[in-house]
Amino acid sequence: MARQAFLDKFGNNRRDGTRDELVQVLRNLEAVLNTQQGYGFFRRDFGLGEYMEKRGTRALVQTLTSEIQSEIETNEPRLKDVEVTLEGRDATLWLHFKLTATLGGQPVELRLFFDTVSSRVRVQKKEE
């Protein structure tokens, strides 16, 4: 009998034995979007750029939206027809984005939260 990979033992498995792809996608998106360009990967163009000079400007939102979409399309091949749109911001300086795509032929909608102070990103499944 083949042994299960170490990390797979801790994953969210369905009863039919297949991995829950959405959980894997969420984890991968957070890893990709929380990596700063030039750090943490062998490709210098991997991850999001530095936005210190654009903080608080319209240019930040436009650049960030475009870059988030590009990083997702490049580094998360399970998602197809990716579209990232800004939904707004809150009083704690977080930008709220909506991510729509297809995963395994099924539509999926996720929420991305970008902290403009720390440049950290949170990714969540849209609450129904």
C-alpha positions in Angstrom: 0.0 0.0 0.0 1.3 3.4 -1.0 2.1 5.8 1.9 0.3 9.1 2.1 2.4 12.2 1.8 3.2 13.7 5.2 1.3 17.0 4.7 -1.6 15.2 3.2 -2.3 13.5 6.5 -3.3 16.9 8.0 -5.4 18.1 5.1 -9.1 18.4 4.8 -10.2 15.2 3.1 -13.6 14.4 1.8 -15.2 11.0 2.5 -14.5 9.9 -1.1 -10.8 10.4 -0.4 -10.3 13.5 -2.7 -8.8 16.6 -1.3 -10.9 19.6 -0.8 -9.5 21.8 -3.6 -11.0 25.0 -2.3 -9.1 24.7 1.0 -5.9 24.1 -0.9 -6.6 27.1 -3.2 -7.3 29.4 -0.2 -4.0 28.4 1.5 -2.0 28.8 -1.8 -3.6 32.3 -2.5 -2.6 33.5 1.0 0.9 32.2 0.6 1.3 33.8 -2.9 -0.3 37.2 -2.0 1.6 37.5 1.3 5.0 37.1 -0.4 6.7 40.3 -1.2 8.4 40.5 -4.6 12.0 39.7 -4.4 11.7 37.7 -1.2 10.7 34.1 -0.3 10.9 32.5 -3.8 13.5 31.9 -6.4 11.7 34.1 -9.0 12.2 37.8 -8.3 8.8 38.6 -9.8 6.9 36.2 -7.5 4.5 37.9 -5.0 3.1 41.4 -4.7 5.2 44.6 -5.0 6.1 47.3 -2.5 3.5 50.0 -2.2 5.0 52.4 0.4 5.2 55.3 -2.1 1.6 54.8 -3.2 -0.1 54.4 0.2 -3.4 56.2 0.4 -3.6 57.0 -3.4 -5.8 55.9 -6.2 -2.7 54.5 -7.9 -2.3 52.0 -5.1 -5.8 50.5 -5.7 -5.4 50.3 -9.4 -2.0 48.8 -9.3 -2.9 46.4 -6.5 -6.0 45.2 -8.1 -4.2 44.5 -11.4 -1.3 42.8 -9.6 -3.5 40.6 -7.4 -5.4 39.4 -10.5 -2.1 38.7 -12.4 -0.5 36.8 -9.5 -3.6 34.6 -9.1 -3.8 33.9 -12.8 -0.1 33.0 -12.9 0.3 31.1 -9.6 -3.1 29.4 -9.0 -3.8 27.3 -12.2 -6.8 25.6 -10.6 -8.7 28.9 -10.9 -10.0 29.9 -14.3 -11.7 33.1 -15.6 -10.3 35.1 -12.6 -11.8 38.5 -12.0 -10.7 40.7 -9.1 -12.8 43.8 -8.2 -12.5 46.3 -5.4 -15.6 46.4 -3.2 -14.5 49.1 -0.8 -12.6 49.8 2.3 -13.2 50.0 6.0 -12.3 52.3 8.9 -9.4 50.0 9.9 -7.6 50.7 6.5 -8.4 47.3 5.0 -9.3 47.2 1.2 -12.0 44.6 0.4 -11.9 42.8 -2.9 -14.2 40.3 -4.5 -12.6 37.4 -6.5 -14.8 35.5 -8.9 -13.5 32.5 -10.8 -14.3 28.9 -11.7 -12.8 26.0 -9.9 -13.2 22.6 -11.4 -15.9 24.0 -13.7 -17.9 25.4 -10.8 -18.2 29.1 -10.0 -16.5 30.3 -6.8 -16.6 33.6 -5.1 -13.9 34.6 -2.5 -13.2 37.7 -0.5 -9.7 39.2 -0.3 -8.7 41.6 2.4 -5.6 43.8 2.0 -4.2 45.6 5.0 -2.9 48.9 3.7 -0.7 49.4 6.8 1.1 46.0 6.8 0.4 44.8 3.2 -0.9 41.5 4.6 -3.6 39.7 2.7 -6.4 37.5 4.1 -8.4 35.2 1.8 -11.8 33.8 2.7 -14.6 31.9 1.1 -17.7 34.2 0.6 -20.2 33.7 3.4 -23.5 32.6 2.0 
